[in-house]
């Protein structure tokens, strides 16, 4: 288990194998090498060596990827080590959890309900 942090030092996710889970144990993304894809197969960014998910500010168009089989929900740890001191990001690189935290929501969660 590898904790994933936001640039402000907050623990936001955990990496188990190739799967990324939120702090409640729900699967939110997966890895292909160091590239991070959402559950819907959209490119989100890359996993940096310091434990953050980063991306270029101007996102290149990338094809959607088929997702691997869904993993079972996990029970995340109750605490993780403190975040390291992160270097400041250059202008052309952004932290996915700070810039666009809704990127890891499912498309169906972003749509309004039929009843509304």
Secondary structure by P-SEA (a helix, b strand, c coil): cbbbbcccccccccccccccccccccccccccccbbbccccccccccccccccccccccccccbbbbccccccccccccccccccccccccccccccccccccccccccccccccc
